[in-house]
Amino acid sequence: MDKYSRCANCYFNDVGGYQRNEGSAIVNAIVVFLKVGVVLVFIALGWQYIDPANYKPYIPTNTGEFGHFGWSGILRAAALVFFVFIGFDAVAASAQETKNPKRDLPIGIIGSLLVCTILFGLFGHVMTGLANYTEFSDSGAPVAIAIEKTPFAWLSQAIILAILIGYTSVILIDLMAQSRMFYAISKDGLLPKVFSDLHPKFKTPYKSNVLLCIFIALFAAFVPIRVVGEMTSIGTLLAFVIVCAGILILRKTDPNAERPFKVPLVPLIPILGILVCLAMMIFMPWETWLRLFVWLAIGFAIYYFYGKKNSVLRKRLEKEKINDQKH
């Protein structure tokens, strides 16, 4: 493995170590501090103005249509907003850039997961306590509706601005994670080399970043946000299913592989991950499943016509097989 494939987002010094680009880390830290601060301020200010009547019924009765309120509605809603968990996947995608993945990845993923889950729950509890859930229907600014139920309505614009800044940082992090995934896949030969070309100075996959930015910008401009959210969520759920299944398979087929970060309680955790993700996928609308199959077909076509014959692993195995036959 060459030194640049070890760390796609770092530049190396003369002694073989590496240093991070501190500028992006500082900016990201500031944005995260702002986002978390807004959430905490909203929870603190809104909690005292909660109207208990808004929680009755706490789980609205199903309308008779599958996935429309009731427990099926809760599960469908959870599946539709699952795209928010891409952020945790982005942490795993940066494993190659981690000095001590065995220690840092569990802290980064599990720690942030616990904190965000608690904040998500409290934030949703306050929102639905300030305003009736029916008021949020088809609203593009639900937080503004909730904050207007308090004496701090003047804060709504500031909160919306902070949320938009937060969205920007999420998009940047997701783009970073996607380019690193394409970088790793391209290094394995499954995608064209352009996705693993590194900038001569910054040592980042800059061509991949540019191509992904163009594609995602066009996609965002011409595809409705609801459809984008649904596609992202079901794609993320399927990816988690595949990863969990991959852990089970690799523990059997390659038990001696070097594992800087090892999943505990196998096979229990992977099996639970597969079951939970599949259960949530079942509650997605059928149109979302149709789009998923179309994207899968495109992915399989890329693999069959390009990735399969250019796979570095496949070429190595074929070479080893030929050598074995000679001996």
BAVEX-845926 format. One record per residue (C-alpha): residue number from 0; residue in three letters; x negated, y negated, z negated. Coordinates in nm, 2 decimals, decimal comma. Last residue first. Layout:
N
[kekol NUM; 'Ala'; [X; Y; Z]]
...
This chain:
327
[kekol 326; 'His'; [-0,38; 2,57; 0,96]]
[kekol 325; 'Lys'; [-0,24; 2,41; 1,28]]
[kekol 324; 'Gln'; [0,11; 2,46; 1,16]]
[kekol 323; 'Asp'; [0,03; 2,27; 0,84]]
[kekol 322; 'Asn'; [-0,12; 1,98; 1,04]]
[kekol 321; 'Ile'; [0,20; 1,96; 1,25]]
[kekol 320; 'Lys'; [0,42; 1,95; 0,94]]
[kekol 319; 'Glu'; [0,20; 1,68; 0,78]]
[kekol 318; 'Lys'; [0,24; 1,47; 1,10]]
[kekol 317; 'Glu'; [0,61; 1,52; 1,10]]
[kekol 316; 'Leu'; [0,63; 1,42; 0,74]]
[kekol 315; 'Arg'; [0,43; 1,11; 0,80]]
[kekol 314; 'Lys'; [0,64; 1,01; 1,10]]
[kekol 313; 'Arg'; [0,96; 1,06; 0,90]]
[kekol 312; 'Leu'; [0,82; 0,85; 0,61]]
[kekol 311; 'Val'; [0,72; 0,57; 0,84]]
[kekol 310; 'Ser'; [1,07; 0,57; 1,00]]
[kekol 309; 'Asn'; [1,05; 0,44; 1,36]]
[kekol 308; 'Lys'; [1,26; 0,71; 1,53]]
[kekol 307; 'Lys'; [1,53; 0,71; 1,26]]
[kekol 306; 'Gly'; [1,54; 0,34; 1,22]]
[kekol 305; 'Tyr'; [1,61; 0,24; 1,58]]
[kekol 304; 'Phe'; [1,90; 0,42; 1,75]]
[kekol 303; 'Tyr'; [2,02; 0,63; 1,46]]
[kekol 302; 'Tyr'; [1,96; 0,37; 1,19]]
[kekol 301; 'Ile'; [2,10; 0,08; 1,37]]
[kekol 300; 'Ala'; [2,41; 0,29; 1,47]]
[kekol 299; 'Phe'; [2,45; 0,40; 1,11]]
[kekol 298; 'Gly'; [2,46; 0,04; 1,00]]
[kekol 297; 'Ile'; [2,71; -0,06; 1,27]]
[kekol 296; 'Ala'; [2,94; 0,23; 1,17]]
[kekol 295; 'Leu'; [2,91; 0,14; 0,81]]
[kekol 294; 'Trp'; [3,01; -0,22; 0,89]]
[kekol 293; 'Val'; [3,32; -0,09; 1,07]]
[kekol 292; 'Phe'; [3,40; 0,16; 0,79]]
[kekol 291; 'Leu'; [3,38; -0,13; 0,54]]
[kekol 290; 'Arg'; [3,61; -0,34; 0,75]]
[kekol 289; 'Leu'; [3,87; -0,07; 0,74]]
[kekol 288; 'Trp'; [3,83; -0,03; 0,37]]
[kekol 287; 'Thr'; [3,90; -0,40; 0,32]]
[kekol 286; 'Glu'; [4,21; -0,37; 0,53]]
[kekol 285; 'Trp'; [4,33; -0,09; 0,30]]
[kekol 284; 'Pro'; [4,33; -0,33; 0,00]]
[kekol 283; 'Met'; [4,09; -0,23; -0,29]]
[kekol 282; 'Phe'; [4,23; -0,02; -0,57]]
[kekol 281; 'Ile'; [4,03; 0,29; -0,46]]
[kekol 280; 'Met'; [3,71; 0,09; -0,47]]
[kekol 279; 'Met'; [3,75; 0,05; -0,84]]
[kekol 278; 'Ala'; [3,78; 0,42; -0,90]]
[kekol 277; 'Leu'; [3,48; 0,48; -0,67]]
[kekol 276; 'Cys'; [3,27; 0,24; -0,88]]
[kekol 275; 'Val'; [3,37; 0,40; -1,21]]
[kekol 274; 'Leu'; [3,31; 0,76; -1,09]]
[kekol 273; 'Ile'; [2,97; 0,69; -0,93]]
[kekol 272; 'Gly'; [2,85; 0,49; -1,23]]
[kekol 271; 'Leu'; [2,97; 0,76; -1,47]]
[kekol 270; 'Ile'; [2,78; 1,02; -1,27]]
[kekol 269; 'Pro'; [2,46; 0,81; -1,26]]
[kekol 268; 'Ile'; [2,48; 0,75; -1,64]]
[kekol 267; 'Leu'; [2,54; 1,12; -1,73]]
[kekol 266; 'Pro'; [2,28; 1,28; -1,50]]
[kekol 265; 'Val'; [2,05; 1,14; -1,63]]
[kekol 264; 'Leu'; [2,05; 0,98; -1,98]]
[kekol 263; 'Pro'; [1,78; 0,72; -1,90]]
[kekol 262; 'Val'; [1,70; 0,56; -1,57]]
[kekol 261; 'Lys'; [1,32; 0,53; -1,52]]
[kekol 260; 'Phe'; [1,14; 0,21; -1,43]]
[kekol 259; 'Pro'; [0,78; 0,24; -1,32]]
[kekol 258; 'Arg'; [0,87; 0,58; -1,17]]
[kekol 257; 'Glu'; [0,59; 0,77; -1,00]]
[kekol 256; 'Ala'; [0,74; 1,07; -0,82]]
[kekol 255; 'Asn'; [0,71; 1,41; -1,00]]
[kekol 254; 'Pro'; [1,08; 1,50; -0,98]]
[kekol 253; 'Asp'; [1,11; 1,45; -0,61]]
[kekol 252; 'Thr'; [1,39; 1,67; -0,47]]
[kekol 251; 'Lys'; [1,59; 1,71; -0,80]]
[kekol 250; 'Arg'; [1,54; 1,37; -0,97]]
[kekol 249; 'Leu'; [1,56; 1,23; -0,62]]
[kekol 248; 'Ile'; [1,91; 1,36; -0,56]]
[kekol 247; 'Leu'; [2,06; 1,24; -0,89]]
[kekol 246; 'Ile'; [1,90; 0,90; -0,85]]
[kekol 245; 'Gly'; [2,03; 0,87; -0,49]]
[kekol 244; 'Ala'; [2,38; 0,94; -0,61]]
[kekol 243; 'Cys'; [2,36; 0,64; -0,84]]
[kekol 242; 'Val'; [2,21; 0,43; -0,56]]
[kekol 241; 'Ile'; [2,48; 0,54; -0,32]]
[kekol 240; 'Val'; [2,76; 0,46; -0,56]]
[kekol 239; 'Phe'; [2,60; 0,12; -0,64]]
[kekol 238; 'Ala'; [2,59; 0,04; -0,27]]
[kekol 237; 'Leu'; [2,95; 0,14; -0,23]]
[kekol 236; 'Leu'; [3,05; -0,10; -0,51]]
[kekol 235; 'Thr'; [2,84; -0,38; -0,35]]
[kekol 234; 'Gly'; [3,00; -0,32; -0,01]]
[kekol 233; 'Ile'; [3,35; -0,32; -0,17]]
[kekol 232; 'Ser'; [3,27; -0,65; -0,34]]
[kekol 231; 'Thr'; [3,11; -0,83; -0,04]]
[kekol 230; 'Met'; [3,39; -0,73; 0,19]]
[kekol 229; 'Glu'; [3,65; -0,85; -0,05]]
[kekol 228; 'Gly'; [3,47; -1,18; -0,11]]
[kekol 227; 'Val'; [3,42; -1,24; 0,26]]
[kekol 226; 'Val'; [3,78; -1,17; 0,34]]
[kekol 225; 'Arg'; [3,90; -1,41; 0,07]]
[kekol 224; 'Ile'; [3,65; -1,68; 0,20]]
[kekol 223; 'Pro'; [3,80; -1,67; 0,55]]
[kekol 222; 'Val'; [3,54; -1,58; 0,82]]
[kekol 221; 'Phe'; [3,42; -1,85; 1,07]]
[kekol 220; 'Ala'; [3,19; -2,08; 0,87]]
[kekol 219; 'Ala'; [3,07; -1,82; 0,61]]
[kekol 218; 'Phe'; [2,96; -1,58; 0,89]]
[kekol 217; 'Leu'; [2,78; -1,85; 1,08]]
[kekol 216; 'Ala'; [2,60; -1,95; 0,76]]
[kekol 215; 'Ile'; [2,52; -1,59; 0,68]]
[kekol 214; 'Phe'; [2,37; -1,52; 1,02]]
[kekol 213; 'Ile'; [2,16; -1,84; 1,02]]
[kekol 212; 'Cys'; [2,04; -1,80; 0,66]]
[kekol 211; 'Leu'; [1,96; -1,43; 0,73]]
[kekol 210; 'Leu'; [1,74; -1,52; 1,03]]
[kekol 209; 'Val'; [1,55; -1,79; 0,84]]
[kekol 208; 'Asn'; [1,49; -1,57; 0,53]]
[kekol 207; 'Ser'; [1,37; -1,28; 0,74]]
[kekol 206; 'Lys'; [1,13; -1,50; 0,92]]
[kekol 205; 'Tyr'; [1,00; -1,63; 0,59]]
[kekol 204; 'Pro'; [0,92; -1,30; 0,43]]
[kekol 203; 'Thr'; [0,71; -1,47; 0,16]]
[kekol 202; 'Lys'; [0,33; -1,48; 0,13]]
[kekol 201; 'Phe'; [0,33; -1,86; 0,07]]
[kekol 200; 'Lys'; [0,03; -1,93; 0,30]]
[kekol 199; 'Pro'; [0,03; -1,69; 0,59]]
[kekol 198; 'His'; [0,41; -1,64; 0,57]]
[kekol 197; 'Leu'; [0,49; -1,27; 0,56]]
[kekol 196; 'Asp'; [0,63; -1,06; 0,84]]
[kekol 195; 'Ser'; [0,85; -0,79; 0,68]]
[kekol 194; 'Phe'; [1,18; -0,87; 0,86]]
[kekol 193; 'Val'; [1,00; -0,93; 1,19]]
[kekol 192; 'Lys'; [0,88; -0,57; 1,18]]
[kekol 191; 'Pro'; [1,21; -0,44; 1,30]]
[kekol 190; 'Leu'; [1,42; -0,23; 1,06]]
[kekol 189; 'Leu'; [1,38; 0,13; 0,94]]
[kekol 188; 'Gly'; [1,00; 0,12; 0,96]]
[kekol 187; 'Asp'; [0,94; 0,17; 0,58]]
[kekol 186; 'Lys'; [0,80; -0,19; 0,57]]
[kekol 185; 'Ser'; [1,12; -0,30; 0,73]]
[kekol 184; 'Ile'; [1,33; -0,14; 0,45]]
[kekol 183; 'Ala'; [1,11; -0,31; 0,19]]
[kekol 182; 'Tyr'; [1,14; -0,65; 0,36]]
[kekol 181; 'Phe'; [1,51; -0,61; 0,43]]
[kekol 180; 'Met'; [1,56; -0,56; 0,05]]
[kekol 179; 'Arg'; [1,34; -0,86; -0,02]]
[kekol 178; 'Ser'; [1,54; -1,07; 0,23]]
[kekol 177; 'Gln'; [1,86; -0,97; 0,06]]
[kekol 176; 'Ala'; [1,73; -1,06; -0,29]]
[kekol 175; 'Met'; [1,62; -1,40; -0,18]]
[kekol 174; 'Leu'; [1,95; -1,47; -0,01]]
[kekol 173; 'Asp'; [2,13; -1,36; -0,32]]
[kekol 172; 'Ile'; [1,91; -1,60; -0,53]]
[kekol 171; 'Leu'; [1,98; -1,89; -0,29]]
[kekol 170; 'Ile'; [2,35; -1,82; -0,29]]
[kekol 169; 'Val'; [2,36; -1,80; -0,67]]
[kekol 168; 'Ser'; [2,17; -2,13; -0,69]]
[kekol 167; 'Thr'; [2,42; -2,30; -0,47]]
[kekol 166; 'Tyr'; [2,72; -2,16; -0,66]]
[kekol 165; 'Gly'; [2,57; -2,31; -0,97]]
[kekol 164; 'Ile'; [2,54; -2,65; -0,81]]
[kekol 163; 'Leu'; [2,91; -2,62; -0,71]]
[kekol 162; 'Ile'; [3,00; -2,52; -1,07]]
[kekol 161; 'Ala'; [2,81; -2,83; -1,21]]
[kekol 160; 'Leu'; [3,01; -3,05; -0,97]]
[kekol 159; 'Ile'; [3,34; -2,89; -1,07]]
[kekol 158; 'Ile'; [3,25; -2,94; -1,44]]
[kekol 157; 'Ala'; [3,17; -3,31; -1,37]]
[kekol 156; 'Gln'; [3,49; -3,35; -1,18]]
[kekol 155; 'Ser'; [3,70; -3,19; -1,46]]
[kekol 154; 'Leu'; [3,53; -3,39; -1,74]]
[kekol 153; 'Trp'; [3,79; -3,67; -1,72]]
[kekol 152; 'Ala'; [4,05; -3,42; -1,82]]
[kekol 151; 'Phe'; [3,90; -3,41; -2,17]]
[kekol 150; 'Pro'; [4,23; -3,45; -2,36]]
[kekol 149; 'Thr'; [4,31; -3,09; -2,27]]
[kekol 148; 'Lys'; [4,55; -2,94; -2,02]]
[kekol 147; 'Glu'; [4,34; -3,10; -1,74]]
[kekol 146; 'Ile'; [4,06; -2,86; -1,83]]
[kekol 145; 'Ala'; [4,27; -2,57; -1,71]]
[kekol 144; 'Ile'; [4,37; -2,71; -1,37]]
[kekol 143; 'Ala'; [4,01; -2,82; -1,31]]
[kekol 142; 'Val'; [3,88; -2,47; -1,39]]
[kekol 141; 'Pro'; [4,12; -2,33; -1,13]]
[kekol 140; 'Ala'; [3,97; -2,53; -0,85]]
[kekol 139; 'Gly'; [4,06; -2,37; -0,52]]
[kekol 138; 'Ser'; [4,41; -2,27; -0,64]]
[kekol 137; 'Asp'; [4,60; -2,00; -0,46]]
[kekol 136; 'Ser'; [4,77; -1,90; -0,78]]
[kekol 135; 'Phe'; [4,61; -2,07; -1,08]]
[kekol 134; 'Glu'; [4,93; -2,21; -1,21]]
[kekol 133; 'Thr'; [5,09; -1,87; -1,24]]
[kekol 132; 'Tyr'; [4,83; -1,77; -1,51]]
[kekol 131; 'Asn'; [4,98; -2,02; -1,75]]
[kekol 130; 'Ala'; [4,73; -2,29; -1,85]]
[kekol 129; 'Leu'; [4,50; -2,34; -2,16]]
[kekol 128; 'Gly'; [4,51; -1,98; -2,27]]
[kekol 127; 'Thr'; [4,45; -1,84; -1,93]]
[kekol 126; 'Met'; [4,13; -2,05; -1,90]]
[kekol 125; 'Val'; [4,02; -1,99; -2,26]]
[kekol 124; 'His'; [4,04; -1,61; -2,23]]
[kekol 123; 'Gly'; [3,87; -1,62; -1,88]]
[kekol 122; 'Phe'; [3,58; -1,81; -2,02]]
[kekol 121; 'Leu'; [3,55; -1,58; -2,33]]
[kekol 120; 'Gly'; [3,55; -1,27; -2,11]]
[kekol 119; 'Phe'; [3,30; -1,41; -1,86]]
[kekol 118; 'Leu'; [3,07; -1,53; -2,14]]
[kekol 117; 'Ile'; [3,07; -1,19; -2,30]]
[kekol 116; 'Thr'; [3,00; -1,02; -1,97]]
[kekol 115; 'Cys'; [2,73; -1,27; -1,88]]
[kekol 114; 'Val'; [2,54; -1,21; -2,21]]
[kekol 113; 'Leu'; [2,56; -0,83; -2,19]]
[kekol 112; 'Leu'; [2,46; -0,82; -1,82]]
[kekol 111; 'Ser'; [2,18; -1,07; -1,88]]
[kekol 110; 'Gly'; [2,03; -0,84; -2,14]]
[kekol 109; 'Ile'; [2,09; -0,52; -1,94]]
[kekol 108; 'Ile'; [1,93; -0,64; -1,62]]
[kekol 107; 'Gly'; [1,64; -0,86; -1,74]]
[kekol 106; 'Ile'; [1,55; -0,65; -2,05]]
[kekol 105; 'Pro'; [1,57; -0,32; -1,86]]
[kekol 104; 'Leu'; [1,37; -0,47; -1,57]]
[kekol 103; 'Asp'; [1,10; -0,63; -1,79]]
[kekol 102; 'Arg'; [0,97; -0,32; -1,98]]
[kekol 101; 'Lys'; [0,92; -0,06; -1,71]]
[kekol 100; 'Pro'; [0,89; -0,34; -1,45]]
[kekol 99; 'Asn'; [0,57; -0,48; -1,60]]
[kekol 98; 'Lys'; [0,43; -0,74; -1,36]]
[kekol 97; 'Thr'; [0,76; -0,77; -1,16]]
[kekol 96; 'Glu'; [0,74; -0,87; -0,79]]
[kekol 95; 'Gln'; [0,81; -0,53; -0,66]]
[kekol 94; 'Ala'; [1,11; -0,50; -0,89]]
[kekol 93; 'Ser'; [1,27; -0,81; -0,73]]
[kekol 92; 'Ala'; [1,56; -0,61; -0,59]]
[kekol 91; 'Ala'; [1,65; -0,49; -0,94]]
[kekol 90; 'Val'; [1,71; -0,85; -1,04]]
[kekol 89; 'Ala'; [1,91; -0,91; -0,73]]
[kekol 88; 'Asp'; [2,14; -0,62; -0,83]]
[kekol 87; 'Phe'; [2,22; -0,81; -1,15]]
[kekol 86; 'Gly'; [2,32; -1,11; -0,93]]
[kekol 85; 'Ile'; [2,52; -0,89; -0,71]]
[kekol 84; 'Phe'; [2,75; -0,84; -1,01]]
[kekol 83; 'Val'; [2,96; -1,14; -0,91]]
[kekol 82; 'Phe'; [3,07; -0,94; -0,60]]
[kekol 81; 'Phe'; [3,29; -0,73; -0,83]]
[kekol 80; 'Val'; [3,55; -1,00; -0,80]]
[kekol 79; 'Leu'; [3,79; -0,80; -0,58]]
[kekol 78; 'Ala'; [3,73; -0,48; -0,78]]
[kekol 77; 'Ala'; [3,82; -0,64; -1,11]]
[kekol 76; 'Ala'; [4,13; -0,79; -0,95]]
[kekol 75; 'Arg'; [4,23; -0,45; -0,81]]
[kekol 74; 'Leu'; [4,18; -0,30; -1,16]]
[kekol 73; 'Ile'; [4,39; -0,57; -1,33]]
[kekol 72; 'Gly'; [4,66; -0,55; -1,06]]
[kekol 71; 'Ser'; [4,69; -0,17; -1,10]]
[kekol 70; 'Trp'; [4,73; -0,23; -1,47]]
[kekol 69; 'Gly'; [5,02; -0,47; -1,42]]
[kekol 68; 'Phe'; [5,00; -0,75; -1,16]]
[kekol 67; 'His'; [5,03; -0,69; -0,79]]
[kekol 66; 'Gly'; [4,79; -0,39; -0,72]]
[kekol 65; 'Phe'; [5,07; -0,16; -0,60]]
[kekol 64; 'Glu'; [5,39; -0,36; -0,54]]
[kekol 63; 'Gly'; [5,67; -0,31; -0,80]]
[kekol 62; 'Thr'; [5,61; -0,65; -0,94]]
[kekol 61; 'Asn'; [5,39; -0,51; -1,22]]
[kekol 60; 'Thr'; [5,46; -0,67; -1,55]]
[kekol 59; 'Pro'; [5,21; -0,94; -1,66]]
[kekol 58; 'Ile'; [4,94; -0,83; -1,91]]
[kekol 57; 'Tyr'; [4,92; -1,07; -2,20]]
[kekol 56; 'Pro'; [5,29; -1,13; -2,17]]
[kekol 55; 'Lys'; [5,29; -1,37; -2,34]]
[kekol 54; 'Tyr'; [4,94; -1,51; -2,34]]
[kekol 53; 'Asn'; [5,04; -1,85; -2,23]]
[kekol 52; 'Ala'; [5,26; -1,89; -2,54]]
[kekol 51; 'Pro'; [4,93; -1,88; -2,75]]
[kekol 50; 'Asp'; [4,85; -2,23; -2,62]]
[kekol 49; 'Ile'; [4,48; -2,29; -2,63]]
[kekol 48; 'Tyr'; [4,38; -2,64; -2,72]]
[kekol 47; 'Gln'; [4,11; -2,56; -2,98]]
[kekol 46; 'Trp'; [3,93; -2,31; -2,74]]
[kekol 45; 'Gly'; [3,91; -2,57; -2,46]]
[kekol 44; 'Leu'; [3,62; -2,78; -2,59]]
[kekol 43; 'Ala'; [3,40; -2,49; -2,71]]
[kekol 42; 'Ile'; [3,47; -2,27; -2,41]]
[kekol 41; 'Phe'; [3,42; -2,55; -2,16]]
[kekol 40; 'Val'; [3,10; -2,66; -2,33]]
[kekol 39; 'Leu'; [2,97; -2,31; -2,33]]
[kekol 38; 'Val'; [3,04; -2,26; -1,96]]
[kekol 37; 'Val'; [2,89; -2,59; -1,86]]
[kekol 36; 'Gly'; [2,58; -2,52; -2,06]]
[kekol 35; 'Val'; [2,54; -2,18; -1,90]]
[kekol 34; 'Lys'; [2,55; -2,34; -1,56]]
[kekol 33; 'Leu'; [2,31; -2,62; -1,65]]
[kekol 32; 'Phe'; [2,06; -2,39; -1,81]]
[kekol 31; 'Val'; [2,08; -2,17; -1,50]]
[kekol 30; 'Val'; [2,02; -2,47; -1,28]]
[kekol 29; 'Ile'; [1,72; -2,58; -1,48]]
[kekol 28; 'Ala'; [1,57; -2,23; -1,49]]
[kekol 27; 'Asn'; [1,61; -2,19; -1,11]]
[kekol 26; 'Val'; [1,42; -2,52; -1,05]]
[kekol 25; 'Ile'; [1,14; -2,41; -1,29]]
[kekol 24; 'Ala'; [1,11; -2,07; -1,12]]
[kekol 23; 'Ser'; [1,11; -2,22; -0,77]]
[kekol 22; 'Gly'; [0,82; -2,45; -0,87]]
[kekol 21; 'Glu'; [0,62; -2,18; -1,05]]
[kekol 20; 'Asn'; [0,54; -1,98; -0,74]]
[kekol 19; 'Arg'; [0,42; -1,68; -0,92]]
[kekol 18; 'Gln'; [0,05; -1,58; -0,96]]
[kekol 17; 'Tyr'; [-0,12; -1,27; -0,85]]
[kekol 16; 'Gly'; [-0,42; -1,06; -0,94]]
[kekol 15; 'Gly'; [-0,69; -0,95; -0,69]]
[kekol 14; 'Val'; [-0,98; -1,16; -0,81]]
[kekol 13; 'Asp'; [-0,95; -1,41; -0,53]]
[kekol 12; 'Asn'; [-0,59; -1,51; -0,60]]
[kekol 11; 'Phe'; [-0,28; -1,36; -0,45]]
[kekol 10; 'Tyr'; [0,04; -1,54; -0,35]]
[kekol 9; 'Cys'; [0,37; -1,41; -0,48]]
[kekol 8; 'Asn'; [0,71; -1,36; -0,32]]
[kekol 7; 'Ala'; [0,64; -1,04; -0,13]]
[kekol 6; 'Cys'; [0,45; -0,87; -0,41]]
[kekol 5; 'Arg'; [0,31; -0,52; -0,36]]
[kekol 4; 'Ser'; [0,36; -0,53; 0,02]]
[kekol 3; 'Tyr'; [0,11; -0,82; 0,02]]
[kekol 2; 'Lys'; [-0,16; -0,62; -0,15]]
[kekol 1; 'Asp'; [-0,15; -0,34; 0,10]]
[kekol 0; 'Met'; [0,00; 0,00; 0,00]]
